[in-house]
Amino acid sequence: METAQIVLCHSNPHDALVRGLTEDGHRVESLPWDEDSRERIAALQPDLVLLELAVRGPHRGGWDLLEWLGERDGTPGLVILTSLARLGDRVRALDLGADDVIQEPFHVEEVRARVRSVLRRIFPELHRPRLVIDDERKEVWIAERRVTLSPKEYALLSLLASAPGRVFSSQEIVDALWTEPLLAAGHTSYATGQDAQKYVYLLRKKIEADVTNPEIVLTVRGFGYRLAV
């Protein structure tokens, strides 16, 4: 997500953290614990809440707010900042719905990274690189970067993009990319599922940020491949 609405609910302000998250492009609202915390969080409808848990204070040191957030429908991402040292407290926070627990004192860069990680899990489709296929020019762009594909790689991507979300088996890929074109030309195809797998790998090497963790061409184990929607 390029921009998220984040609420930092705290007993003491964390100015450096607010600045860091703002530098990341997020809209950050810093709220102290008070009797209006629930209403203000509900009105803001944040994508993620950073909630500080303490030993004592209003709302039982933040636990009341955590329990309330965990019970709400459409609960946003929830990251806990806490000085509580007991393992049981941290486990309880996770059981109540927290996506992550960060021990204080913390480093601002760590919190920023953890926030990015939680947002990626919650909104994976908004983090996926933008894919553009210009069929007239036979050009492919990933997140404003032009990618040069071989004719077979382009044909594979075009096939998957013809029905985003639909799973194509290895045999369907072989038929579309090898068997049918060769038959039309009066030739016989000897391509196999391994050829389909090879070209999926070659395509991923060019369009995925991480071949081991693809976000665009996805594997549906036991069935085939699909283009992420």
Order of alpha helices (4+ residues) and beta strands (2+ residues): beta-alpha-beta-alpha-beta-alpha-alpha-beta-alpha-beta-alpha-alpha-beta-beta-beta-alpha-alpha-alpha-alpha-beta-beta
